């Protein structure tokens, strides 16, 4: 599966930065493969590091918009019916729904850092008709550090770019915990201030 996806990504290499954007616009193509490979292309001198990060971030914003649109214009029934073609299962939807209900629209940002939630969180954002510009901005801001990390590590590892996931994996859950705690504090402070204003 990984080899097939890698070959699929290589198909876009001749399109340079536009190819990175297009490849990441397909939600079934893991960014964890595209971005380190793009970093390797930077290592080879075929692309510029900063422009690659920008292209990756833009593509990483376009991709979630497809699932957002599916949720917004098709609703939950359509997602349940055709989600299997995007490798979406019912338990995935239920997990993203619970996460959205708990944290609200901010998950368009914080949800990107949580494994198992980051891709599908776009669906409840669409179903609840979250403002598309707000959704896109939150997604872009979240994808920027993620993209930068994966592309940079792919660049530093060079021909060993496929091992990026092994390096990042131990840090994913702690980083996700930090972001969730930070967002939780943000929600508490916001509610506290709102309660003081209403008194």
trRosetta pair geometry for C-beta under 8 A, 3 or more apart (Angstrom, degrees):
i j d omega theta_ij theta_ji phi_ij phi_ji
1 4 5.8 -54 -150 33 29 112
1 5 6.5 26 153 -16 64 107
2 5 5.8 -57 -148 38 31 109
2 6 6.2 34 153 -22 65 106
2 33 6.9 -174 -151 -102 83 138
3 6 5.6 -52 -147 35 31 114
3 7 6.4 31 154 -17 64 104
4 7 5.9 -56 -152 37 30 110
4 8 6.4 35 148 -24 63 106
5 8 5.3 -51 -150 33 34 118
5 9 6.5 36 151 -20 66 102
5 29 6.0 154 -156 -133 106 76
5 30 6.7 34 169 24 157 92
5 33 5.7 63 121 96 124 168
6 9 5.7 -52 -151 34 33 111
6 10 6.4 36 150 -22 65 104
6 33 6.3 -116 -81 -179 74 126
6 37 6.9 167 -137 -88 86 148
7 10 5.5 -49 -146 32 34 115
7 11 7.0 53 149 -34 59 93
8 11 5.8 -42 -168 10 35 120
8 12 8.0 21 144 -9 58 99
8 23 7.6 135 125 -134 88 102
8 29 6.7 -135 104 -108 130 118
9 12 6.1 -63 -169 34 44 105
9 13 7.5 67 137 -50 68 86
9 23 5.2 63 -126 -146 76 146
9 29 6.8 136 -74 -163 94 129
9 33 6.5 -154 -36 126 152 106
9 34 5.5 -166 -123 -106 133 75
9 37 5.8 81 127 83 147 160
10 13 5.3 -17 -160 -18 51 120
10 37 7.9 -102 -70 175 73 142
12 15 5.1 -54 -171 36 69 116
12 19 3.1 152 159 -167 91 101
12 20 7.1 159 127 -53 127 32
12 22 5.6 -166 -132 73 137 113
12 23 4.7 -144 33 -54 161 109
13 16 7.6 41 173 -71 44 35
13 19 5.9 -172 -74 125 12 164
13 41 6.8 -172 -140 -100 103 140
13 46 7.8 -1 -176 145 102 154
14 19 6.8 122 59 -65 44 147
15 18 4.6 -91 159 81 104 95
15 19 3.2 134 69 -57 100 95
15 22 6.7 5 100 19 155 133
16 19 5.8 123 48 13 23 106
16 20 7.6 -47 139 -7 39 95
16 46 7.7 -149 -117 152 85 95
16 47 6.4 155 -156 -97 85 104
17 20 5.6 -47 -155 28 40 113
17 21 6.7 41 148 -17 66 102
17 47 6.9 138 -66 -140 79 119
17 51 5.6 -71 -94 150 138 105
17 52 6.7 -131 -108 -96 88 50
17 54 7.7 4 -157 80 128 92
17 55 4.0 -145 -165 -82 89 148
18 21 5.5 -52 -153 36 37 114
18 22 6.2 35 151 -18 69 107
18 55 7.4 -101 -60 -141 23 125
19 22 5.7 -53 -143 38 32 110
19 23 6.1 33 158 -22 66 107
20 23 5.9 -53 -143 35 27 110
20 24 6.4 16 160 -8 62 111
20 34 6.7 127 -147 170 75 112
20 38 5.2 59 -111 -106 125 139
20 52 6.5 144 -58 -149 172 71
20 55 4.3 78 78 130 127 122
20 56 5.6 -63 160 -73 126 66
20 59 5.7 -133 132 -18 71 151
21 24 6.3 -71 -153 43 24 103
21 25 6.5 33 150 -35 63 107
21 55 5.2 -98 -51 -170 87 85
21 56 8.0 -125 -79 -79 54 24
21 58 5.3 -23 -116 96 107 108
21 59 4.0 -161 -136 -72 42 99
21 62 6.7 65 -178 14 86 144
22 25 5.4 -51 -153 20 33 119
22 26 7.8 29 153 -16 60 94
22 59 7.0 -61 6 -119 19 118
23 26 6.6 -59 -173 26 37 104
23 29 5.7 -113 172 123 77 161
23 34 5.2 163 120 -124 125 130
23 59 6.7 16 64 -167 65 150
24 29 6.8 -121 -104 87 34 116
24 31 6.0 49 -128 -100 104 89
24 34 5.5 -179 -74 109 87 167
24 56 6.4 121 -45 -147 159 56
24 59 2.9 92 62 140 124 117
24 60 5.3 -56 169 -62 139 55
24 62 6.9 104 103 57 89 101
24 63 5.3 -92 150 -42 71 126
25 59 5.6 -94 -44 -153 71 81
25 62 4.4 -34 -109 111 92 123
25 63 5.2 -158 -134 -75 27 69
25 66 7.2 104 175 -33 74 126
26 29 4.4 66 86 1 104 111
26 63 6.8 -34 53 -119 18 101
27 63 4.9 136 -81 -178 71 99
27 64 7.2 105 -100 -81 113 39
27 66 5.8 -138 -26 65 119 125
27 67 5.9 81 -83 -38 164 111
27 86 6.0 15 84 -158 123 111
27 119 6.3 119 -171 -162 107 113
28 86 6.1 -140 -64 -150 99 58
28 87 5.8 119 -120 3 98 119
29 33 7.2 -106 176 62 77 115
29 34 6.1 67 142 -49 110 122
30 33 4.7 81 80 5 98 100
30 34 7.0 -179 96 -6 51 87
31 34 5.4 -59 -137 43 41 109
31 35 5.4 32 170 -18 77 113
31 56 7.5 103 -154 -170 105 102
31 60 5.9 48 -109 -104 141 106
31 63 7.8 -146 -62 26 108 166
31 146 7.4 43 126 136 144 119
31 147 7.5 -81 -178 -94 127 75
31 150 6.9 135 143 46 92 173
32 35 6.9 -39 -118 35 17 104
32 36 7.2 9 173 -3 48 110
32 150 6.7 -131 -124 -126 46 139
32 164 7.4 -173 -173 94 78 113
32 165 5.6 57 176 -88 122 109
33 36 6.9 -68 -152 41 24 98
33 37 6.2 19 159 -15 62 119
34 37 6.0 -75 -156 42 24 110
34 38 6.2 24 154 -21 67 110
34 56 7.2 159 119 -126 109 100
34 59 7.7 -110 137 111 152 145
35 38 5.5 -51 -144 34 32 112
35 39 6.5 37 152 -22 63 102
35 56 5.3 76 -109 -143 95 142
35 147 5.9 -147 -122 -141 134 62
35 150 3.5 52 114 115 135 127
35 151 5.1 -90 -177 -61 91 70
35 154 6.4 -173 130 -17 64 140
36 39 5.2 -49 -151 33 38 118
36 40 6.6 45 148 -24 65 98
36 150 5.4 -90 -54 177 72 87
36 151 7.3 -151 -88 -98 33 31
36 153 6.3 -44 -111 90 97 93
36 154 3.3 166 -156 -83 54 113
36 157 7.3 -6 -163 48 110 130
36 161 4.4 154 155 176 101 99
36 162 7.2 145 116 -84 139 27
36 164 4.0 -149 -100 0 144 153
36 165 7.8 -96 -22 -35 152 74
37 40 5.4 -46 -154 29 36 116
37 41 6.9 40 145 -19 62 98
37 154 6.4 -81 -13 -151 16 145
37 161 6.1 130 -88 127 42 144
38 41 5.4 -47 -155 31 39 115
38 42 6.8 44 144 -21 63 97
38 47 6.9 -48 -174 65 80 158
38 52 5.1 163 155 -169 114 119
38 55 7.7 -154 -160 83 149 117
38 56 6.2 -179 71 -72 162 118
38 151 5.7 -43 91 -118 105 95
38 154 6.5 83 65 91 56 157
39 42 5.4 -47 -155 30 39 115
39 43 6.6 46 144 -23 65 100
39 49 8.0 39 -130 -125 71 81
39 52 7.1 148 -83 131 49 148
39 150 6.8 -149 -29 134 132 60
39 151 4.2 164 -74 -166 98 48
39 152 6.4 -91 -125 -4 131 8
39 153 6.4 38 146 71 174 48
39 154 2.2 124 61 79 126 105
39 155 4.0 -101 -174 -36 93 68
39 156 7.6 -31 165 11 128 59
39 157 7.6 61 114 39 126 91
39 161 6.1 163 78 -129 101 123
39 164 7.8 105 48 -78 144 147
40 43 5.2 -46 -152 31 39 119
40 44 6.6 38 149 -18 65 102
40 154 5.0 -83 -33 168 70 100
40 155 7.2 -148 -67 -86 28 39
40 157 7.5 -49 -85 81 88 87
40 158 6.4 93 -129 -161 79 29
40 159 7.2 95 -142 -88 116 29
40 161 4.0 -75 -61 -40 118 154
41 44 5.6 -51 -149 36 35 112
41 46 4.5 -69 -178 64 88 119
41 47 4.8 44 121 11 106 117
41 52 7.3 164 78 -110 106 141
42 45 7.7 52 177 -68 33 19
42 46 7.3 -93 -79 56 24 71
42 47 5.0 -66 -84 77 66 91
42 48 6.9 8 -126 146 98 7
42 49 5.0 85 -159 -84 144 67
42 52 5.4 -96 -66 -3 119 159
42 151 6.9 69 -3 177 144 96
42 154 7.4 97 34 100 107 99
42 155 4.6 -35 83 -103 121 107
43 154 7.3 -128 -20 134 118 71
43 155 5.0 169 -58 -147 88 54
43 156 7.8 -137 -88 -28 118 12
43 157 7.9 -86 -67 71 155 49
43 158 4.5 177 -179 -110 155 68
43 159 7.9 -139 115 -36 148 52
43 161 7.6 -154 9 -63 144 118
47 51 6.7 -131 178 80 91 106
47 52 4.9 87 137 -68 129 116
48 51 4.2 62 74 22 108 111
48 52 6.3 -176 83 -17 51 88
49 52 5.8 -62 -149 34 24 112
49 53 6.5 23 156 -19 63 105
49 151 7.0 138 -157 139 73 118
49 152 7.4 57 -160 -96 117 70
49 155 6.1 23 -110 -94 107 160
50 53 5.8 -54 -151 34 31 111
50 54 6.5 31 151 -17 65 105
51 54 5.6 -51 -148 37 35 113
51 55 6.2 36 153 -19 66 105
52 55 5.7 -52 -145 38 31 111
52 56 6.2 32 154 -19 64 107
52 151 5.5 160 118 -155 113 140
53 56 5.7 -55 -146 38 29 112
53 57 6.3 29 155 -20 64 107
53 144 7.6 58 164 -154 103 66
53 147 5.5 127 -155 126 70 109
53 148 5.1 37 -141 -94 129 68
53 151 5.2 -150 -85 52 77 157
53 152 7.9 23 -83 -45 119 84
54 57 5.8 -56 -148 36 29 110
54 58 6.4 28 155 -17 64 107
55 58 5.8 -55 -147 37 30 110
55 59 6.2 27 155 -15 65 109
56 59 5.8 -57 -144 41 29 109
56 60 5.9 30 155 -20 65 111
56 143 7.6 -158 129 159 79 108
56 147 4.0 156 112 -154 118 123
56 150 7.6 -159 176 74 155 112
56 151 5.8 -156 -3 -56 161 128
57 60 5.5 -55 -142 40 29 113
57 61 6.5 30 153 -21 62 104
57 140 6.2 67 164 -154 103 73
57 143 4.9 141 -141 113 70 107
57 144 5.0 30 -120 -91 137 61
57 147 4.7 -130 -69 23 74 162
58 61 5.7 -58 -154 33 31 111
58 62 6.5 31 150 -19 65 105
58 140 7.8 15 -96 -121 45 101
59 62 5.6 -51 -145 34 36 112
59 63 6.4 44 157 -28 65 102
60 63 6.0 -38 -142 23 31 118
60 64 7.5 27 163 -9 56 101
60 139 7.4 -166 127 159 81 97
60 140 8.0 129 88 -113 92 47
60 143 3.7 163 110 -154 132 143
60 146 7.2 177 -170 82 164 118
60 147 5.8 -140 -5 -67 150 119
61 64 6.7 -59 -159 37 32 103
61 65 6.9 39 147 -28 62 108
61 136 5.9 65 -177 -158 116 78
61 139 4.9 127 -126 112 76 113
61 140 4.7 9 -89 -79 136 77
61 143 5.9 -137 -57 25 76 152
62 65 5.5 -59 -160 25 37 120
62 66 7.6 42 151 -28 66 92
63 66 6.3 -50 -171 14 38 108
63 67 7.9 18 146 0 65 100
64 67 5.8 -58 -158 42 50 105
64 68 5.9 56 144 -26 76 106
64 119 7.4 -152 -99 -149 88 51
64 122 4.1 -171 -169 -85 91 140
64 135 7.9 -146 121 159 119 105
64 139 5.3 -151 58 -135 146 146
65 68 5.1 -51 -141 37 37 120
65 69 6.2 41 156 -22 67 102
65 122 7.4 -117 -66 -157 17 136
65 132 7.8 60 -132 -158 100 102
65 135 7.8 125 -100 117 75 119
65 136 6.8 21 -82 -94 112 95
65 139 7.8 -161 -52 58 78 169
66 69 5.9 -52 -151 34 28 110
66 70 6.6 33 147 -22 61 104
66 122 8.0 49 64 131 54 153
67 70 5.3 -46 -146 32 38 117
67 71 6.4 35 155 -15 66 103
67 86 7.1 145 -93 171 101 161
67 119 7.2 111 -14 164 165 74
67 120 7.0 -126 177 -127 153 42
67 122 3.9 93 89 91 112 127
67 123 5.3 -68 163 -64 103 74
67 126 6.9 -156 129 -10 59 139
68 71 6.0 -61 -155 40 29 107
68 72 6.0 22 153 -17 66 113
68 122 4.5 -87 -58 179 75 99
68 123 7.4 -134 -92 -82 36 28
68 125 5.6 -42 -120 90 95 107
68 126 4.0 159 -169 -67 50 110
68 130 7.9 -83 -150 57 112 104
68 132 7.1 124 142 -123 139 85
68 135 5.9 119 -131 153 150 153
69 72 5.6 -56 -136 41 31 109
69 73 5.7 -6 176 12 70 113
69 126 6.3 -109 -31 -129 11 141
70 73 7.1 -67 -128 51 15 84
70 74 5.2 -29 -174 28 56 129
70 78 6.7 -148 -178 109 80 114
70 79 5.8 105 140 -91 109 89
70 82 7.7 -130 -153 82 124 116
70 86 7.9 -94 -47 -18 173 158
70 123 6.7 -41 84 -114 102 85
70 126 6.5 91 64 95 53 166
71 74 6.8 -52 -93 55 12 86
71 75 7.1 56 -168 -107 46 15
71 76 7.5 28 -140 -71 78 52
71 79 6.0 20 -91 -62 69 135
71 122 6.9 176 4 127 133 68
71 123 4.0 149 -70 -160 132 56
71 124 6.6 -111 -159 -52 154 13
71 125 6.8 100 79 65 149 56
71 126 2.8 121 75 77 103 115
71 127 4.2 -77 176 -42 104 73
72 126 3.6 -98 -37 -172 78 90
72 127 6.8 -124 -79 -64 41 25
72 129 5.8 102 -133 -97 94 63
72 132 7.9 -5 -76 -79 165 103
73 126 7.7 -57 2 175 60 118
74 77 7.5 -129 154 72 81 69
74 78 2.9 -96 169 70 113 152
74 79 6.2 134 101 -42 119 70
74 82 7.7 -66 179 37 159 123
75 78 5.6 97 59 12 67 99
75 79 7.2 -127 108 -4 36 95
75 127 6.2 86 -136 -126 49 89
76 79 5.6 -60 -147 38 34 113
76 80 6.2 33 158 -20 70 106
76 93 7.5 110 -145 -177 93 139
76 127 5.8 44 -53 -120 82 138
77 80 5.8 -57 -148 37 29 110
77 81 6.3 25 155 -19 65 110
78 81 5.7 -58 -147 38 32 111
78 82 6.1 -15 171 20 69 110
79 82 7.0 -76 -132 56 20 77
79 83 4.8 45 170 -61 64 113
79 88 6.8 -64 177 114 90 151
79 93 6.6 130 127 -107 126 134
79 123 5.7 86 -129 -150 154 129
79 127 7.8 -62 -12 -69 143 115
80 83 6.0 -19 -109 4 17 122
80 90 6.6 39 -131 -96 96 87
80 93 7.0 -49 -85 -20 80 170
82 85 5.5 -31 178 20 76 115
82 86 7.6 58 132 -3 77 99
83 86 5.7 -68 -161 47 52 101
83 88 3.3 -81 175 80 106 118
83 89 7.3 -173 119 -59 120 17
83 92 7.9 -172 163 68 136 122
83 93 7.0 -51 -130 -56 171 121
84 87 7.4 36 -167 -89 39 20
84 88 6.6 -102 -68 59 28 66
84 89 7.3 57 -98 -86 73 59
88 92 5.4 -128 -157 75 68 140
88 93 6.6 69 171 -53 108 94
88 120 6.4 129 -125 -106 107 114
88 123 7.7 107 -143 -56 150 149
89 92 4.9 103 58 0 71 104
89 93 7.4 -136 100 -4 40 87
90 93 5.6 -55 -154 34 37 112
90 94 6.4 36 152 -20 69 105
91 94 5.5 -49 -144 36 37 113
91 95 6.4 40 156 -22 65 103
92 95 5.9 -57 -153 34 30 110
92 96 6.5 22 154 -12 65 108
92 116 7.6 -140 -128 -175 82 76
92 120 5.1 176 158 -67 104 166
93 96 5.9 -60 -148 41 30 106
93 97 6.1 34 153 -24 67 108
93 120 6.6 -129 -90 -179 46 135
93 123 6.6 -67 -125 96 85 155
94 97 5.6 -52 -145 34 30 115
94 98 6.5 32 156 -19 64 104
95 98 5.9 -54 -151 34 30 110
95 99 6.4 29 152 -19 63 108
95 116 6.5 -52 133 145 155 105
95 117 6.3 -121 131 -92 107 86
95 120 7.4 76 76 81 95 140
96 99 5.5 -54 -147 37 34 114
96 100 6.2 35 154 -21 67 105
96 111 7.7 65 -139 -157 86 139
96 117 5.7 148 -98 -144 75 76
96 120 4.1 -123 -56 115 148 105
96 121 5.0 -158 -148 -87 108 49
96 123 6.1 78 111 51 149 107
96 124 5.6 -175 133 -8 98 116
97 100 5.8 -57 -149 36 29 110
97 101 6.3 29 155 -19 65 108
97 124 5.3 152 -103 -81 57 134
98 101 5.8 -55 -146 37 30 111
98 102 6.3 26 156 -19 63 110
99 102 5.9 -61 -150 36 27 110
99 103 6.3 -19 168 18 65 113
99 107 5.8 121 136 -131 98 147
99 111 6.2 106 140 -111 135 112
99 114 7.2 -176 -140 85 148 157
99 117 5.2 72 -33 -143 173 137
99 121 6.4 -71 93 -106 131 103
99 124 7.9 166 69 32 82 150
100 103 6.8 -81 -136 54 22 80
100 104 7.2 75 -179 -96 58 9
100 107 5.4 -116 -104 35 62 156
100 111 7.8 -2 -77 -74 72 146
100 121 6.5 153 -68 -150 98 82
100 124 3.8 -130 -16 108 167 149
100 125 7.0 -149 -120 -56 131 62
100 128 7.3 -177 162 -10 136 139
101 124 7.9 -93 -37 -171 70 153
103 106 5.6 -97 155 67 99 98
103 107 4.8 111 88 -60 120 99
103 110 6.6 -102 165 67 153 134
103 111 7.5 169 75 -58 143 95
103 183 6.2 23 -149 138 123 133
103 184 7.9 -77 -111 -79 99 65
103 187 7.0 -119 -141 -61 66 145
104 107 6.9 161 79 -11 36 92
104 187 7.3 145 21 -110 124 119
105 108 6.1 -15 174 -2 66 111
105 125 7.0 93 -134 -124 70 92
105 128 7.9 -133 -84 96 87 137
105 130 5.2 147 -124 -129 108 126
105 134 6.8 4 168 131 134 131
105 135 7.8 -99 -164 -82 99 74
105 138 7.6 -170 152 -37 85 164
106 109 5.8 -51 -175 39 64 104
106 110 5.7 30 139 5 91 113
106 138 7.3 -166 -145 -137 40 142
106 183 5.6 160 131 -151 138 119
106 186 7.2 155 -130 95 165 137
106 187 7.4 -133 22 -68 151 99
107 110 5.7 -68 -121 61 43 89
107 111 3.8 50 177 -36 83 118
107 117 7.7 -86 -171 154 116 123
107 121 5.1 -135 141 -167 112 133
107 124 7.9 14 79 77 142 119
107 125 7.3 -147 81 -67 99 105
108 111 6.6 4 -73 31 13 114
108 112 7.8 21 160 -32 35 101
108 121 6.9 -175 -94 129 43 117
108 122 7.7 77 -121 -100 82 59
108 125 5.4 86 -82 -105 104 147
108 130 6.8 -173 -52 133 136 160
108 134 7.3 108 59 129 160 80
108 135 5.0 -131 -137 -136 152 63
108 138 3.7 79 106 95 107 141
108 139 5.7 -69 170 -53 94 77
108 142 7.5 -161 134 -9 57 139
109 112 6.5 -64 -179 12 28 111
109 138 4.0 -101 -56 -169 87 97
109 139 7.4 -124 -86 -65 53 31
109 141 6.0 -17 -123 80 109 110
109 142 4.7 175 -151 -58 57 115
109 183 7.9 166 86 -96 104 126
110 113 6.1 -60 -169 30 49 107
110 114 7.2 40 143 -21 73 109
110 142 7.4 -136 -52 -105 19 129
110 179 5.1 167 -143 151 90 110
110 180 6.4 118 175 -89 127 53
110 182 7.8 -171 -110 75 123 96
110 183 4.5 -16 -79 -56 159 151
111 114 5.6 -62 -153 31 47 113
111 117 5.1 -109 -162 130 92 110
111 118 5.7 159 140 -106 72 49
111 121 3.6 82 145 -76 154 172
111 142 8.0 -11 60 -138 59 167
112 118 4.6 72 -142 -143 36 103
112 121 7.5 -111 -59 45 54 139
112 139 6.9 133 -66 -135 136 60
112 142 3.7 114 40 151 151 140
112 143 6.5 -107 -165 -64 155 64
112 146 6.6 -112 147 -30 116 149
113 118 6.7 137 5 -90 15 119
113 142 6.9 -125 -37 -160 86 110
113 146 7.4 -153 -92 -74 73 117
113 175 6.1 -116 -174 125 119 98
113 176 4.9 174 133 -106 91 70
113 179 4.6 70 72 33 153 163
113 180 8.0 -145 86 -41 114 77
114 117 4.2 0 97 48 113 122
114 118 5.7 166 61 -52 60 83
114 121 8.0 88 57 -46 111 135
114 176 4.8 108 -99 -150 61 124
114 179 7.7 -133 -52 78 84 125
114 180 7.0 72 -79 -64 118 113
115 118 6.8 -24 -99 -3 24 110
115 172 5.8 51 -39 153 120 134
115 173 7.4 -49 13 -77 122 72
115 176 6.8 -87 1 -62 78 155
117 120 6.5 -90 -155 56 38 91
117 121 5.3 50 160 -52 82 107
118 121 6.3 -40 -141 6 19 116
119 122 7.1 -51 166 6 43 107
120 123 5.5 -25 -176 8 70 116
121 124 6.6 -53 -162 39 50 99
121 125 6.5 54 144 -22 71 110
122 125 5.5 -63 -154 39 35 118
122 126 6.3 34 152 -20 70 107
122 135 7.7 91 -136 -175 77 124
122 139 7.8 38 -96 -94 102 133
123 126 5.8 -59 -153 36 31 108
123 127 6.3 30 153 -20 67 106
124 127 5.2 -49 -137 37 39 115
124 128 6.1 27 165 -9 70 107
125 128 6.5 -65 -148 45 23 99
125 130 4.5 -54 -170 24 78 137
125 135 5.4 121 163 -119 135 124
126 129 7.2 28 -179 -78 37 37
126 130 7.2 -67 -71 30 26 90
130 134 6.4 -108 161 79 95 113
130 135 5.1 110 108 -64 115 112
131 134 4.0 67 81 13 108 113
131 135 6.5 -179 89 -13 53 86
132 135 5.4 -52 -144 38 33 116
132 136 6.2 34 156 -20 66 106
133 136 5.7 -51 -144 37 30 111
133 137 6.3 32 155 -20 63 106
134 137 5.8 -54 -145 36 29 111
134 138 6.3 28 157 -16 64 107
135 138 6.0 -59 -148 38 26 108
135 139 6.2 24 155 -18 63 111
136 139 5.7 -57 -145 39 29 112
136 140 6.1 32 156 -22 65 107
137 140 5.7 -53 -146 35 29 112
137 141 6.3 25 157 -16 64 108
138 141 6.0 -58 -147 39 28 109
138 142 6.3 24 155 -16 64 110
139 142 5.9 -61 -149 39 29 109
139 143 6.0 22 158 -17 67 113
140 143 5.9 -61 -141 40 26 107
140 144 6.5 41 157 -39 62 99
141 144 6.0 -39 -151 11 29 118
142 145 7.5 -67 -172 36 34 92
142 146 6.7 20 147 -7 67 120
143 146 5.4 -68 -146 49 40 113
143 147 5.4 42 159 -25 78 111
144 147 6.0 -56 -140 37 21 109
144 148 6.3 23 159 -21 59 109
145 148 5.5 -53 -143 36 33 115
145 149 6.3 34 159 -22 66 105
146 149 6.0 -58 -154 33 27 110
146 150 6.5 15 157 -9 64 110
147 150 6.2 -63 -146 42 29 103
147 151 5.9 20 163 -12 68 114
148 151 6.2 -62 -141 42 23 105
148 152 5.9 21 162 -19 63 115
149 152 6.0 -61 -144 38 22 108
149 153 6.3 17 161 -14 62 110
149 168 7.1 103 143 -108 123 125
150 153 6.0 -57 -145 39 27 107
150 154 6.3 29 156 -19 63 108
150 164 6.3 82 -146 161 72 147
150 168 7.5 -15 -92 -60 77 155
151 154 5.7 -56 -150 37 30 113
151 155 6.3 34 151 -22 64 107
152 155 5.5 -55 -151 35 32 115
152 156 6.3 26 154 -16 67 107
153 156 5.7 -53 -142 39 34 108
153 157 6.0 25 161 -13 67 111
153 161 7.8 123 119 -138 75 70
153 164 4.7 116 117 -131 124 106
153 167 6.3 -170 -158 75 140 142
153 168 7.1 -125 -11 -53 175 107
154 157 6.1 -59 -139 43 25 104
154 161 4.3 40 -146 -140 79 112
154 164 5.7 -31 -71 -66 71 144
155 158 7.5 18 172 -66 29 54
157 160 4.3 -105 173 80 100 87
157 161 5.0 145 88 -85 116 47
157 163 6.3 -165 -158 58 149 95
157 164 6.2 -139 7 -70 154 83
157 167 8.0 -153 -69 -12 133 146
158 161 6.7 -129 97 -46 17 86
160 163 5.1 -23 164 20 93 119
161 164 6.0 -7 -176 -30 57 110
162 165 7.9 -34 168 14 50 98
163 166 4.9 -42 -172 31 75 120
163 167 6.6 75 134 -23 82 97
164 167 5.8 -62 -158 35 37 110
164 168 6.2 20 155 -10 73 112
165 168 5.9 -62 -140 44 32 103
165 169 5.9 50 161 -45 68 102
166 169 6.1 -35 -139 9 24 119
167 170 8.0 -70 173 23 29 96
168 171 5.9 -83 -166 48 51 103
168 172 6.2 65 145 -54 86 94
169 172 5.8 -37 -148 -4 35 117
170 174 8.0 11 145 6 62 114
171 174 5.9 -65 -156 49 51 108
171 175 5.5 50 152 -25 81 113
172 175 6.0 -66 -150 39 24 109
172 176 6.1 23 156 -20 64 110
173 176 5.5 -52 -142 36 31 113
173 177 6.3 36 156 -23 64 104
174 177 5.6 -53 -149 33 32 114
174 178 6.5 34 153 -21 64 103
175 178 5.7 -52 -152 32 33 113
175 179 6.5 29 152 -15 65 106
176 179 5.8 -58 -150 39 32 109
176 180 6.2 30 154 -19 67 108
177 180 5.8 -56 -145 38 30 110
177 181 6.2 29 157 -18 65 107
178 181 5.9 -56 -147 38 27 109
178 182 6.2 29 153 -20 63 109
179 182 5.5 -54 -146 37 30 114
179 183 6.3 28 156 -17 65 106
180 183 5.8 -55 -146 38 30 108
180 184 6.2 36 151 -24 64 106
181 184 5.5 -52 -148 34 31 115
181 185 6.5 33 153 -19 64 102
182 185 5.8 -54 -153 34 31 111
182 186 6.5 35 148 -21 63 105
183 186 5.3 -50 -150 33 37 118
183 187 6.5 39 152 -20 67 101
184 187 5.8 -51 -150 34 32 110
184 188 6.4 32 152 -18 64 106
185 188 5.7 -54 -146 37 33 112
185 189 6.2 31 156 -18 66 107
186 189 6.0 -57 -148 37 27 109
186 190 6.2 27 154 -20 63 109
187 190 5.7 -57 -147 37 29 112
187 191 6.3 25 157 -16 66 107
188 191 5.9 -57 -146 39 28 107
188 192 6.1 31 154 -22 64 108
189 192 5.6 -54 -146 35 30 114
189 193 6.4 28 156 -16 64 106
190 193 6.0 -56 -150 37 28 108
190 194 6.3 29 152 -19 63 109
191 194 5.5 -54 -144 38 32 113
191 195 6.2 36 155 -22 65 105
192 195 5.8 -54 -150 34 29 112
192 196 6.6 28 152 -19 63 105
193 196 5.7 -54 -150 34 33 111
193 197 6.5 34 153 -20 65 104
194 197 5.8 -54 -151 34 32 112
194 198 6.5 26 155 -16 65 109
195 198 5.9 -59 -146 38 31 108
195 199 6.7 39 154 -33 63 103
196 199 5.8 -50 -153 19 33 116
